[in-house]
Amino acid sequence: MSSSELPITEPWDGQGIFDWLHPRAIPGVEASATGPDGTRSFARALSTPFGPAVFHATWRPGAAQVRLAVTAWPEERPPAAAGLAADGAARFALGRARRLFSLDYRAAESQAADAFLSRDPRLAPLVAATPGIRIPDVLDPAEYLTRVIVGQQISVAAATTHLARLTARLGQRLPATDPPDNEGGDASPSRWGLTRLFPTQRAIATGLPVAAPGTPAASDPDRPLRLASRQVATVVRAAQAVVDGSLDLTGPLAAARAALAVLPGIGPWSVEYLAMRALRDPDAWPIGDVALLKGAERLGLAASRDLPPGRRHRELAARAEEWAPFRSYAACHLWAASQGEG
């Protein structure tokens, strides 16, 4: 096991990031908890180029760093290379954790967003109340594509249930025992109930069953995703696009956006939400989001309820153009104002 102290560039809304991650933790893959003293923790199993690993992050409100513990199971290698492989897995996990908690690249960006959005008198109190708001990042853009498609038009709780079944069916199982140097340690998977890795896109593309159109979602209890067949087909189609390279979520932002927009079953909200979270776009706007409209209502920014919902969303999107190029950050503030889940 290895451990590190990841420094925080203030201001940093750590509470907001842990609050965002908590309800979305997939059982078996992720775990989230709050200690009696308010300390937040998040554990995650992930694949690395050197073998599977688990990291466990802890943060106490007001602390200047996030503590990270990593357990790794390097793949079979000559004894002389085993230590290097373990170190490589730990470094990979550390880098992904820094990304997930937005500890690096978004520090300067969030400060610029604070300064810009504070010019709007209706957003200024929100910025003052939560300086350094960060957009929670993702460990793997392709994985998050699956998560977003599954979560379309259902609750966060329902989505995590579906994703837990998907992982139990198609995810690689973690080793049954901890490495000798981490039995019962902070990043012990057994301590946090972690059993599997999130499925690879190849596993989803080749192993996820799609029912015939019109089949009731709950008719087959053995189906991991008990969703409408067209939605499951979208999950598979997107995974296939990632595998064959026609969809590259690690390339230029404009190209990735364009590829997402033409993928059948991916609507405008999903494209914008993925742009915000997985593509690192500071200026995305998930039009049609109910929580955004609710937050805008509380700030007096939404159109009258007498208007049709579609028009209200369009008018809010037009209003949001004043917050460019930081509409992603404005959305985070409106989600917080809604006191709901974004």
N, C-alpha and C positions, 0 to 999 in steps of 0.2 A: 504494500500500500504506500502511496505517496500523498503528501499534503502540501498545499500552497495557500498563501494569502494573496488574494487578488485585489489590488488597490482600486479604490473608487475615485473617480474624478467628480467632485461635487459641482453643482447640485445633481443629485441622482434620486429619482423616486423609486427606491427599492421596494417600498411597501406596495406600490401600484403594480410592479412587475410580479411580485410573489402573489398578490391578489389575483392577477390575471391568470397565472399558471395554475393556481390551486384547483379551481373547478374543472380544468381541462386535463388534469393528470389522468393518464390511461392506466387503469389497474393492471399490474403485472409488468409494466414498462416504466412507469413513473410513480412517484409518491410525494405528497406535499403535506407539511404539518406546521403547526404553530406551537411553540413551547410555552410553559406557564409564565415565563418572563418576557414573552413576546418575540422570542427568537424564531425566525422563519427558516424553514429547511425545504429542500427540494432534492430528490434523488432520481436518477435516470440511468437506465441501461442503454448502451449504444454500441454500435459496431465501429471499429477502428481498422485501419489498414494492417494492424498487428494482431488483431483478435478482439473478442468482446471485452467491454469494460463497463464499470459503473462509477458514476461520480455522485457525490453527496455534497451539496452546497448549503452553508448556513450563514445567516446574516442577522445581526442584532440591530434593530433600529437605532440609528445614530452612529453605528460603527463605521470606520473608514475603510473597511475591507470586507470582502466576502471570503469565508474560509471554504476551501475545497479539498475534499479527500477523494482519492481515486483508487479503485481496485481494478486490476487487469489480469486477464488470462492470455498471455502471449501464445500464439499458435506454436506447434511443435517446431523447434529450431535447435541447431547445435548448441551445446551448453555455453559456448563462448558468446553466442549471440542472444541468449535468452534475456540477459539483463538489459541489453540495448533495446530489445523488442518491448519489454515491460516499460522502459523509459519512454519509448516512442508512443505507446498506447496512452500513457499518462499525459504526455504533452499534447497529443491529439485531443483527449478529453478536456484538458484545460482550455485549449483554444476554442472548442465548441461551447464550453460553459461561458467563457468571456463573451462570446457572440450572443448566446441565449439571453444573458442578463444585460446586454448592451453596455458593457463596461468600457469599451474602447472607442470605436469609430463614431458612435453617435453622441459622444460627449460634446464636442464642439458644435455639432449640428443642433442638438437640443438647446444649447445656449443661444444660438442664433434664432431658433424658433421662439424661444421665450421672449427675446427682445422684439421680434417682429410682431408676434401675436398680442403682446402687451399694448400695442398701439390701438387695438380695438377696445373701446371702453367696456364692452360687454364680456370680452374674454379676459381682460386684464385681471379681474379678481380671481379667476380660475388659475391663471398663471402664477399669481402671487401666492395662492394657497398651495399650489403644487409645482414649485420650481424644479426644473430639471426633469420634467416628465420624459420618459423614454418609451419608445415603441418596442415592446418585447420582440426579440428576434426569434429565429427558429434554428434548430440544430441541423436540419436537412430540408432544403426547399422541396424536394420531390416527396418526402414524407408528408410535409405540410399540405401539399396539393391533395393527397388522399384525405387528410383530415378535414380540409375545407369542403371537399365534395360530399363527404359523408355527413358533415354538419349543416348542409344547405337545408334551410326551412324546418329544422328540428331544434330542440333545446340542446344546450351544452351537455346536460346530464345524459340525455338520450344518445348523443353522439359518442360520448365516452363509453357508454355501454356497448354500442355497436363496434367501436374500435377495439375494445377489450376482447370481444369475441373474435374479431379479425386476427388479432395478435395471437390469441390462443390457438387458432387454426393454422396460421401461416408463418408466424414468427419463429425464429431460431431459439431454441431453449438455451438458457444460460447453463454453465457448468453446475453440477449438483453441489459442489463444495467450494468454499472460498480458497484462494491461494493460502499457503501456510502462514504467510506474514500478515494476514488480515482476517483471521478467524474472529468473527464478532465485532470487527471494526466499524467505524462510522460509515464506510461505503460498502458494508456487507449487504449483498442483495437479500439475504434471508431476513435481515433486520427490517427491511423496508418492504418486504413482500414482492420483490422484483424477480421474475422468473424467465422473461423472454425479451428478445430484441424486437423492435417494430419490424414488420415484414419488409423485405426488399421489394422494389418495384417489379422485379422479375418474378418474384413469388406471387405477387398480386396479379400480374398479367397472365400467368400460366395456371394459377391455382384457385382463383376466386370464382365460384360458380355463379352464373347469371341465370335466373329463372326465366321461363318463357313470358313474353309480354302478357299482362293481365293476370298473372299468378298473384294471389293475395300474399302480401309481405310476410304474414305470420303463419302461412300454411305449412311451412317446412321448418320445424324448430332446429334443424341441423344447419340451416343457412347462417353463416357468420354475420352477414349484413342483411337484416330483415327489412329492407327498404324496397321501394318500387324498383322493378327490374330495370327501368331506364336509368335510374340513378346508379345502380350497381354497375350497369354497362358503362356508364361514364367513368366510374372508378377504374374499371379494367382498361378502357380505351385510353385514359390519361396515363396509366402505368405503361401501357404498350408504347405510347408516344415517347415517354422518357427512355424506355429501354432501347428503342430503335433510333433515338437521337433526333427525332423530328420536333421534340419539345425539349429545349435546353433552358433550364431555370437558373443556370449559373453564368449565362452569357450576358450580352448587352441588354439593358432594361427594355428598350423599345422593341427589340426582337422577341424577347420573352413575353412581353405584353401582347404583341401581335399574334404569337403562336397560341397563347391562352385564349384569346378572343375568338379564334376560329374553331376551337375544340368543341364539338357538340356536347351540350349539357352543362357548359360553363357559362354562367350568366354574368352580367356587368358587375353585380355585387362581388361575386367570387374573384373576378379579375382584379378589382380594386383592392380587395382585402388581401389577396396574395401579393399584389404589388407592394402593399404597405408592410406586410410581415415577412414575406419570403424573398422579395426582390429588392428590399431596402429603399423603396421609393418614399421620399419625405413628403410627396405631394399627391398622394392617392386620396380618393374620396369614395367610400362604399355607398353609393347612392341606393336608396331603398332600405337602409338600415333603420329598423324601428327604434332602437336605443338612441341613435343619433337624433332622430326627430323628437324623442322624449326629452333629451338634454337641451335641444334647441328651444323647446316649449318653455322649459324652466328659466331660460335666459331671455325669453321674449323675442326669439329669433325666428320662430316658426310661423308659417302662414296660418290663417284661421282654420279651425277644425271644420268649418262649414264647407271647405273645399274638398274635393276628392283626394284620397291619400297619394295617388300618383303625382298630382299637381303639387301637393305640399312638399313631397320629396324633391321634385324638380326645382321648386323655388328655393328650397334650402341649398341645393347643389349650386344654384346660381349665386346665392349669398356667399357660399363658401369660396367662390372664386376670388373674393377679396382677401382670403387667407393664403392664397398661393404665394410662394412655393412651399408652404408648410401645412398643407391641408391635412396630412396624416397626423400631425401633432394637434391640430385643432380638433380632429375627430376624437383623439384620445381624451381631450378635455371635455368634449361633449358627452362622451361615454361616462366619464367620471361624474359629470353633472346629472346624468340620468339615474345614477346610483343603480344601474343595471349592468348587464354583462354585454361587453362589446364583442 
